[in-house]
Amino acid sequence: KYPLIVTPTKLYMIDKLDEVFHWAVSQLQKPKIGVSCVGKQISRIGSLSLILFSTENKVFMFDITTLHDNAFKNGLEDILESECIEKIVHDARPLADIMHHQYGITLENITDTVVGDLVFCQEHVHDGFVPATFRSLAACLKDYLAISEFHMFYPRYRVAHLSTDSQP
């Protein structure tokens, strides 16, 4: 049996340090939130365009190209570094890398779905062997939650054109 999926019904695009920004930060003070990011080659040498946080019923999209590091200084850093808020991420490595090297932020209390999938596959699929690669978010959503491919986004990256293809 697959779990009942509760999806957010509202999206807030935040590009100003105003009352909506501060309200959004207060809404993210939950025990468990989802985190994702968009940018060009997310890493210590890349650039972050958007950081998204999701609660059960709201998604907050912070425009970092407009807000710059002010977004982190005014509340997002506290959320990312909070040990009281569990952040659920699929492959936290790029996010942790850019946060640490470009913003001086150390992620705390991260649940990485890549790690969960690797452990499950090692123990129940690959007879104790660790898989050589990890599976995409789309593959995990399809297998664990039975989400149809029709409802998923598949980014297209060509190795020879990674810089161009990964632009937001």
N, CA, C and O of each residue as an XYZ file, in Angstrom:
672
protein
N       0.841     -1.182      0.000
C       0.000      0.000      0.000
C       0.884      1.242      0.000
O       1.900      1.314      0.691
N       0.465      2.199     -0.788
C       1.188      3.464     -0.831
C       0.532      4.448      0.132
O      -0.674      4.380      0.369
N       1.324      5.358      0.683
C       0.757      6.330      1.632
C      -0.118      7.351      0.930
O       0.029      7.610     -0.265
N      -1.028      7.922      1.696
C      -1.833      9.028      1.196
C      -0.899     10.217      1.002
O      -0.129     10.557      1.901
N      -0.963     10.839     -0.146
C      -0.071     11.953     -0.436
C      -0.828     13.260     -0.249
O      -1.832     13.521     -0.912
N      -0.322     14.069      0.663
C      -0.873     15.396      0.898
C       0.061     16.373      0.198
O       1.257     16.403      0.485
N      -0.471     17.159     -0.705
C       0.371     18.092     -1.437
C      -0.025     19.528     -1.117
O      -1.191     19.810     -0.841
N       0.947     20.432     -1.154
C       0.647     21.843     -0.880
C      -0.329     22.402     -1.906
O      -0.352     21.985     -3.064
N      -1.123     23.344     -1.456
C      -2.124     23.951     -2.334
C      -1.811     25.408     -2.664
O      -2.487     26.016     -3.494
N      -0.786     25.970     -2.016
C      -0.448     27.371     -2.258
C       1.052     27.520     -2.482
O       1.862     26.877     -1.815
N       1.405     28.379     -3.433
C       2.797     28.709     -3.731
C       2.982     30.203     -3.537
O       2.225     31.013     -4.072
N       3.996     30.554     -2.765
C       4.319     31.964     -2.529
C       5.694     32.244     -3.114
O       6.678     31.616     -2.722
N       5.767     33.184     -4.049
C       7.031     33.619     -4.638
C       7.485     34.846     -3.863
O       6.783     35.857     -3.830
N       8.649     34.765     -3.245
C       9.108     35.834     -2.363
C      10.384     36.438     -2.931
O      11.405     35.762     -3.058
N      10.311     37.721     -3.271
C      11.469     38.402     -3.848
C      11.752     39.751     -3.183
O      12.530     40.553     -3.698
N      11.118     39.990     -2.040
C      11.336     41.233     -1.286
C      11.450     40.899      0.195
O      10.825     39.961      0.689
N      12.266     41.693      0.895
C      12.345     41.574      2.349
C      11.241     42.444      2.948
O      11.473     43.581      3.358
N      10.050     41.882      2.986
C       8.900     42.630      3.477
C       8.131     41.771      4.477
O       8.637     40.758      4.960
N       6.912     42.185      4.778
C       6.125     41.433      5.759
C       5.802     40.024      5.272
O       5.676     39.114      6.091
N       5.665     39.821      3.967
C       5.402     38.477      3.438
C       6.621     37.584      3.658
O       6.480     36.413      4.011
N       7.805     38.129      3.454
C       9.040     37.379      3.702
C       9.070     36.901      5.158
O       9.279     35.717      5.424
N       8.861     37.817      6.084
C       8.923     37.467      7.509
C       7.784     36.523      7.919
O       7.974     35.658      8.775
N       6.617     36.687      7.317
C       5.515     35.762      7.570
C       5.900     34.366      7.077
O       5.648     33.370      7.756
N       6.513     34.299      5.884
C       6.926     33.003      5.330
C       7.930     32.317      6.247
O       7.820     31.118      6.504
N       8.900     33.066      6.736
C       9.889     32.498      7.659
C       9.191     31.949      8.907
O       9.560     30.885      9.402
N       8.200     32.658      9.410
C       7.478     32.168     10.591
C       6.681     30.898     10.281
O       6.528     30.032     11.143
N       6.171     30.787      9.044
C       5.416     29.604      8.638
C       6.303     28.365      8.519
O       5.815     27.237      8.582
N       7.599     28.581      8.350
C       8.538     27.467      8.189
C       9.058     26.930      9.521
O       9.905     26.037      9.536
N       8.571     27.451     10.615
C       8.960     26.968     11.936
C       8.123     25.727     12.269
O       7.343     25.725     13.221
N       8.300     24.693     11.479
C       7.566     23.430     11.633
C       8.555     22.335     12.017
O       9.758     22.504     11.813
N       8.088     21.231     12.562
C       9.012     20.143     12.896
C       9.660     19.514     11.660
O      10.763     18.974     11.748
N       8.975     19.581     10.497
C       9.469     18.902      9.306
C       9.091     19.720      8.072
O       7.927     20.071      7.883
N      10.091     20.021      7.231
C       9.842     20.751      5.983
C      10.669     20.127      4.866
O      11.678     19.467      5.114
N      10.226     20.346      3.644
C      10.996     19.932      2.484
C      11.826     21.098      1.993
O      11.422     22.255      2.118
N      13.006     20.791      1.425
C      13.885     21.827      0.905
C      14.406     21.389     -0.462
O      14.776     20.234     -0.670
N      14.423     22.342     -1.378
C      14.977     22.101     -2.707
C      15.583     23.407     -3.206
O      15.307     24.473     -2.656
N      16.393     23.328     -4.227
C      16.989     24.539     -4.767
C      17.136     24.435     -6.278
O      17.153     23.347     -6.853
N      17.242     25.600     -6.897
C      17.398     25.708     -8.345
C      18.524     26.695     -8.597
O      18.629     27.716     -7.917
N      19.348     26.393     -9.557
C      20.429     27.299     -9.907
C      21.302     26.695    -10.978
O      20.971     25.669    -11.573
N      22.406     27.338    -11.211
C      23.352     26.884    -12.223
C      24.464     26.113    -11.533
O      25.220     26.676    -10.742
N      24.563     24.829    -11.832
C      25.572     23.941    -11.253
C      25.665     24.136     -9.740
O      26.696     24.580     -9.235
N      24.609     23.811     -9.027
C      24.567     24.009     -7.575
C      25.773     23.308     -6.951
O      25.852     22.080     -6.925
N      26.697     24.103     -6.458
C      27.923     23.635     -5.812
C      28.688     24.860     -5.348
O      28.204     25.984     -5.475
N      29.863     24.649     -4.818
C      30.675     25.769     -4.326
C      31.063     26.732     -5.447
O      31.372     27.895     -5.187
N      31.048     26.252     -6.697
C      31.397     27.130     -7.826
C      30.176     27.564     -8.631
O      30.306     28.328     -9.588
N      29.011     27.090     -8.259
C      27.789     27.400     -8.995
C      27.093     28.623     -8.448
O      27.663     29.395     -7.678
N      25.839     28.787     -8.864
C      25.056     29.919     -8.370
C      23.645     29.452     -8.030
O      23.049     28.636     -8.734
N      23.142     29.984     -6.955
C      21.815     29.641     -6.460
C      20.822     30.694     -6.938
O      21.024     31.885     -6.701
N      19.762     30.275     -7.601
C      18.725     31.201     -8.067
C      17.519     31.207     -7.133
O      17.033     32.266     -6.734
N      17.044     30.015     -6.790
C      15.852     29.873     -5.950
C      16.116     28.836     -4.878
O      16.804     27.843     -5.112
N      15.561     29.076     -3.702
C      15.521     28.039     -2.678
C      14.061     27.886     -2.287
O      13.369     28.866     -2.008
N      13.608     26.645     -2.271
C      12.208     26.350     -1.998
C      12.075     25.574     -0.708
O      12.857     24.669     -0.418
N      11.071     25.945      0.056
C      10.733     25.256      1.300
C       9.262     24.861      1.198
O       8.432     25.625      0.706
N       8.961     23.669      1.666
C       7.583     23.202      1.600
C       7.121     22.709      2.958
O       7.831     21.976      3.647
N       5.915     23.125      3.330
C       5.223     22.545      4.475
C       4.155     21.633      3.873
O       4.145     21.419      2.660
N       3.275     21.102      4.680
C       2.235     20.225      4.144
C       1.289     20.948      3.193
O       0.760     20.330      2.269
N       1.064     22.250      3.400
C       0.077     22.924      2.563
C       0.567     24.190      1.868
O      -0.210     24.857      1.184
N       1.857     24.533      2.036
C       2.378     25.730      1.389
C       3.782     25.479      0.855
O       4.565     24.736      1.446
N       4.085     26.120     -0.281
C       5.446     26.124     -0.819
C       5.897     27.574     -0.876
O       5.181     28.448     -1.365
N       7.101     27.811     -0.364
C       7.678     29.155     -0.372
C       8.907     29.140     -1.266
O       9.864     28.408     -1.015
N       8.869     29.948     -2.300
C       9.956     30.027     -3.257
C      10.657     31.372     -3.063
O      10.090     32.421     -3.370
N      11.882     31.339     -2.555
C      12.641     32.551     -2.289
C      13.586     32.817     -3.460
O      14.392     31.959     -3.821
N      13.485     34.002     -4.048
C      14.306     34.390     -5.188
C      15.636     34.941     -4.680
O      15.724     36.104     -4.287
N      16.646     34.117     -4.691
C      17.953     34.498     -4.163
C      18.670     35.457     -5.118
O      19.527     36.225     -4.681
N      18.339     35.428     -6.399
C      18.962     36.376     -7.334
C      18.556     37.808     -7.003
O      19.300     38.742     -7.303
N      17.403     37.996     -6.399
C      16.936     39.322     -5.987
C      17.286     39.611     -4.529
O      17.742     40.707     -4.201
N      17.073     38.630     -3.660
C      17.279     38.824     -2.222
C      18.747     38.726     -1.797
O      19.141     39.295     -0.779
N      19.545     38.008     -2.574
C      20.961     37.766     -2.273
C      21.100     37.128     -0.893
O      20.210     36.401     -0.453
N      22.205     37.395     -0.212
C      22.401     36.758      1.093
C      21.554     37.387      2.191
O      21.552     36.904      3.323
N      20.826     38.473      1.866
C      19.886     39.062      2.836
C      18.813     38.058      3.246
O      18.327     38.087      4.377
N      18.448     37.174      2.326
C      17.435     36.161      2.643
C      17.914     35.267      3.783
O      17.138     34.908      4.670
N      19.182     34.917      3.754
C      19.722     34.036      4.788
C      19.921     34.795      6.096
O      19.646     34.263      7.171
N      20.392     36.021      6.010
C      20.627     36.834      7.212
C      19.331     37.179      7.930
O      19.343     37.466      9.127
N      18.209     37.155      7.206
C      16.917     37.540      7.794
C      16.007     36.359      8.099
O      14.789     36.524      8.170
N      16.567     35.189      8.278
C      15.734     34.088      8.749
C      15.980     32.726      8.126
O      15.802     31.710      8.797
N      16.385     32.673      6.859
C      16.553     31.360      6.229
C      17.749     30.601      6.799
O      17.725     29.373      6.884
N      18.789     31.329      7.188
C      19.939     30.673      7.815
C      19.515     29.968      9.100
O      19.922     28.834      9.352
N      18.703     30.633      9.906
C      18.238     30.029     11.155
C      17.461     28.745     10.893
O      17.586     27.776     11.641
N      16.667     28.737      9.843
C      15.899     27.535      9.497
C      16.830     26.415      9.059
O      16.702     25.281      9.521
N      17.776     26.732      8.162
C      18.683     25.710      7.640
C      19.612     25.151      8.716
O      19.996     23.983      8.657
N      19.972     25.974      9.693
C      20.878     25.526     10.749
C      20.147     25.012     11.988
O      20.790     24.558     12.935
N      18.833     25.075     11.998
C      18.063     24.649     13.166
C      18.128     23.132     13.353
O      17.910     22.364     12.417
N      18.428     22.730     14.566
C      18.392     21.312     14.902
C      16.976     20.853     15.237
O      16.719     19.653     15.321
N      16.056     21.800     15.428
C      14.672     21.477     15.788
C      13.787     21.275     14.560
O      12.696     20.716     14.668
N      14.247     21.721     13.403
C      13.464     21.586     12.179
C      14.134     20.544     11.299
O      15.279     20.726     10.886
N      13.430     19.449     11.007
C      13.954     18.428     10.113
C      13.760     18.899      8.679
O      12.646     19.224      8.271
N      14.844     18.933      7.920
C      14.793     19.320      6.512
C      14.928     18.067      5.656
O      15.914     17.338      5.766
N      13.944     17.821      4.812
C      13.962     16.649      3.946
C      14.416     17.100      2.560
O      13.822     17.990      1.952
N      15.483     16.465      2.077
C      16.122     16.865      0.826
C      16.450     15.604      0.036
O      16.783     14.575      0.624
N      16.360     15.671     -1.279
C      16.843     14.577     -2.128
C      18.224     14.976     -2.622
O      18.355     15.879     -3.449
N      19.239     14.314     -2.124
C      20.654     14.572     -2.392
C      21.067     15.933     -1.842
O      21.097     16.929     -2.564
N      21.376     15.951     -0.583
C      21.731     17.188      0.118
C      23.132     17.674     -0.199
O      23.492     18.782      0.198
N      23.930     16.891     -0.897
C      25.330     17.270     -1.130
C      25.489     18.602     -1.859
O      26.242     19.449     -1.380
N      24.821     18.833     -2.993
C      25.004     20.130     -3.669
C      24.519     21.303     -2.816
O      25.173     22.345     -2.770
N      23.386     21.144     -2.148
C      22.855     22.200     -1.298
C      23.812     22.493     -0.143
O      24.095     23.655      0.145
N      24.306     21.456      0.512
C      25.241     21.644      1.625
C      26.521     22.314      1.144
O      27.075     23.163      1.843
N      26.992     21.945     -0.035
C      28.220     22.502     -0.589
C      28.088     23.999     -0.853
O      28.940     24.783     -0.434
N      27.020     24.398     -1.547
C      26.853     25.823     -1.856
C      26.556     26.633     -0.600
O      27.036     27.758     -0.461
N      25.774     26.075      0.310
C      25.465     26.800      1.539
C      26.728     27.047      2.366
O      26.942     28.149      2.870
N      27.547     26.029      2.499
C      28.756     26.159      3.311
C      29.783     27.101      2.669
O      30.319     27.987      3.334
N      30.047     26.906      1.396
C      31.130     27.650      0.749
C      30.760     29.060      0.301
O      31.627     29.932      0.230
N      29.491     29.293     -0.001
C      29.123     30.633     -0.465
C      28.393     31.472      0.587
O      28.424     32.702      0.534
N      27.738     30.808      1.539
C      26.952     31.561      2.520
C      27.370     31.317      3.965
O      26.831     31.943      4.878
N      28.331     30.410      4.183
C      28.793     30.131      5.540
C      27.760     29.442      6.407
O      27.782     29.585      7.630
N      26.855     28.693      5.792
C      25.758     28.016      6.503
C      26.039     26.523      6.549
O      26.374     25.911      5.534
N      25.898     25.941      7.740
C      26.046     24.504      7.904
C      24.660     23.904      8.119
O      23.999     24.215      9.110
N      24.223     23.064      7.218
C      22.913     22.438      7.323
C      22.877     21.495      8.524
O      23.822     20.744      8.765
N      21.788     21.543      9.263
C      21.591     20.667     10.421
C      20.268     19.927     10.280
O      19.336     20.411      9.639
N      20.202     18.755     10.885
C      18.986     17.941     10.945
C      18.413     17.688      9.551
O      17.258     18.004      9.267
N      19.247     17.112      8.699
C      18.876     16.806      7.319
C      18.485     15.338      7.205
O      19.186     14.463      7.714
N      17.389     15.076      6.550
C      17.036     13.723      6.148
C      17.170     13.691      4.636
O      16.431     14.363      3.917
N      18.122     12.901      4.169
C      18.420     12.834      2.741
C      17.771     11.576      2.163
O      18.127     10.457      2.534
N      16.827     11.767      1.261
C      16.109     10.625      0.692
C      17.015      9.754     -0.170
O      16.715      8.579     -0.377
N      18.120     10.307     -0.679
C      19.091      9.497     -1.418
C      19.690      8.447     -0.482
O      19.818      7.278     -0.846
N      20.051      8.873      0.712
C      20.641      7.950      1.683
C      19.622      6.892      2.092
O      19.952      5.709      2.181
N      18.395      7.312      2.339
C      17.359      6.348      2.700
C      17.151      5.303      1.618
O      17.009      4.116      1.911
N      17.133      5.743      0.373
C      16.960      4.813     -0.737
C      18.158      3.874     -0.864
O      17.985      2.679     -1.105
N      19.372      4.405     -0.705
C      20.569      3.555     -0.782
C      20.555      2.476      0.290
O      20.874      1.319      0.017
N      20.185      2.851      1.507
C      20.139      1.882      2.606
C      19.076      0.815      2.325
O      19.319     -0.379      2.498
N      17.897      1.265      1.889
C      16.831      0.302      1.581
C      17.274     -0.661      0.482
O      17.113     -1.874      0.613
N      17.829     -0.120     -0.596
C      18.255     -0.977     -1.714
C      19.367     -1.925     -1.292
O      19.381     -3.085     -1.705
N      20.297     -1.447     -0.476
C      21.382     -2.304     -0.003
C      20.828     -3.475      0.798
O      21.242     -4.618      0.605
N      19.898     -3.189      1.689
C      19.390     -4.221      2.586
C      18.345     -5.129      1.953
O      18.272     -6.311      2.291
N      17.523     -4.592      1.029
C      16.381     -5.375      0.546
C      16.400     -5.696     -0.945
O      15.599     -6.510     -1.405
N      17.285     -5.082     -1.700
C      17.286     -5.313     -3.147
C      18.604     -5.921     -3.615
O      18.607     -6.835     -4.440
N      19.706     -5.430     -3.103
C      21.028     -5.817     -3.609
C      21.787     -6.766     -2.695
O      23.012     -6.854     -2.767
N      21.068     -7.474     -1.842
C      21.649     -8.526     -1.014
C      22.869     -8.069     -0.216
O      23.861     -8.791     -0.116
N      22.784     -6.852      0.355
C      23.866     -6.359      1.207
C      24.906     -5.520      0.488
O      25.728     -4.872      1.136
N      24.888     -5.518     -0.833
C      25.851     -4.707     -1.586
C      25.337     -3.280     -1.725
O      24.139     -3.050     -1.893
N      26.254     -2.334     -1.654
C      25.887     -0.931     -1.812
C      25.812     -0.618     -3.310
O      26.762     -0.899     -4.041
N      24.708     -0.047     -3.774
C      24.601      0.303     -5.194
C      25.701      1.300     -5.586
O      26.100      2.139     -4.778
N      26.178      1.204     -6.812
C      27.259      2.075     -7.285
C      26.774      3.503     -7.506
O      27.563      4.442     -7.403
N      25.511      3.677     -7.804
C      24.961      5.014     -8.049
C      23.663      5.158     -7.261
O      23.085      4.178     -6.793
N      23.230      6.388     -7.131
C      21.954      6.610     -6.456
C      20.879      6.901     -7.486
O      21.165      7.287     -8.620
N      19.643      6.710     -7.072
C      18.524      6.890     -7.991
C      18.004      8.319     -7.927
O      18.144      9.014     -6.921
N      17.406      8.728     -9.022
C      16.857     10.081     -9.115
C      15.633     10.230     -8.220
O      15.038      9.251     -7.770
N      15.283     11.478     -7.982
C      14.063     11.760     -7.226
C      12.866     11.160     -7.936
O      11.994     10.578     -7.290
N      12.808     11.290     -9.247
C      11.676     10.749    -10.014
C      11.554      9.235     -9.823
O      10.449      8.722     -9.643
N      12.664      8.528     -9.860
C      12.626      7.073     -9.675
C      12.119      6.718     -8.279
O      11.332      5.784     -8.125
N      12.562      7.451     -7.266
C      12.103      7.182     -5.898
C      10.621      7.493     -5.741
O       9.893      6.731     -5.106
N      10.165      8.612     -6.314
C       8.747      8.963     -6.226
C       7.878      7.912     -6.912
O       6.805      7.563     -6.420
N       8.342      7.423     -8.028
C       7.592      6.401     -8.764
C       7.525      5.096     -7.967
O       6.457      4.496     -7.841
N       8.658      4.662     -7.434
C       8.702      3.377     -6.740
C       8.082      3.397     -5.351
O       7.376      2.458     -4.981
N       8.330      4.447     -4.575
C       7.861      4.470     -3.196
C       6.459      5.044     -3.048
O       5.707      4.632     -2.165
N       6.105      5.996     -3.912
C       4.813      6.673     -3.747
C       3.849      6.442     -4.910
O       2.729      6.953     -4.896
N       4.273      5.685     -5.906
C       3.448      5.364     -7.077
C       2.973      6.614     -7.813
O       1.854      6.650     -8.324
N       3.813      7.621     -7.866
C       3.474      8.829     -8.613
C       3.742      8.578    -10.087
O       4.811      8.094    -10.460
N       2.789      8.901    -10.900
C       2.880      8.675    -12.334
C       3.946      9.563    -12.962
O       4.148     10.699    -12.530
N       4.620      9.053    -13.969
C       5.629      9.842    -14.686
C       5.023     11.096    -15.297
O       5.718     12.096    -15.479
N       3.749     11.051    -15.610
C       3.061     12.207    -16.175
C       3.138     13.415    -15.237
O       3.145     14.556    -15.700
N       3.194     13.176    -13.936
C       3.190     14.239    -12.932
C       4.588     14.661    -12.481
O       4.727     15.430    -11.529
N       5.616     14.166    -13.154
C       6.984     14.462    -12.734
C       7.711     15.305    -13.775
O       7.420     15.260    -14.970
N       8.660     16.069    -13.272
C       9.537     16.864    -14.129
C      10.860     16.124    -14.266
O      11.453     15.697    -13.275
N      11.309     15.981    -15.489
C      12.593     15.350    -15.753
C      13.541     16.386    -16.344
O      13.404     16.758    -17.510
N      14.507     16.857    -15.547
C      15.456     17.816    -16.110
C      16.310     17.144    -17.178
O      16.652     15.967    -17.065
N      16.644     17.892    -18.195
C      17.457     17.368    -19.293
C      18.823     18.054    -19.243
O      18.931     19.257    -19.481
N      19.855     17.285    -18.934
C      21.214     17.818    -18.903
C      22.084     16.995    -19.840
O      22.127     15.768    -19.746
N      22.769     17.672    -20.736
C      23.735     17.015    -21.610
C      25.118     17.299    -21.040
O      25.449     18.448    -20.745
N      25.918     16.261    -20.887
C      27.227     16.409    -20.260
C      28.067     17.466    -20.977
O      28.734     18.267    -20.323
N      28.043     17.479    -22.299
C      28.863     18.437    -23.063
C      28.329     19.855    -22.970
O      29.043     20.801    -23.305
N      27.072     20.029    -22.516
C      26.451     21.339    -22.438
C      25.900     21.626    -21.035
O      24.898     22.324    -20.883
N      26.569     21.077    -20.015
C      26.055     21.167    -18.655
C      25.859     22.602    -18.206
O      24.856     22.915    -17.564
N      26.791     23.473    -18.528
C      26.678     24.873    -18.114
C      25.431     25.526    -18.703
O      24.705     26.226    -17.998
N      25.185     25.304    -19.963
C      24.015     25.876    -20.633
C      22.717     25.223    -20.158
O      21.742     25.915    -19.867
N      22.706     23.901    -20.082
C      21.494     23.170    -19.735
C      21.061     23.362    -18.285
O      19.883     23.190    -17.974
N      21.976     23.711    -17.400
C      21.613     23.830    -15.987
C      21.261     25.248    -15.601
O      21.070     25.532    -14.419
N      21.168     26.153    -16.572
C      20.742     27.511    -16.257
C      19.259     27.513    -15.940
O      18.473     26.846    -16.613
N      18.867     28.277    -14.893
C      17.445     28.298    -14.524
C      16.609     29.062    -15.536
O      15.394     29.174    -15.374
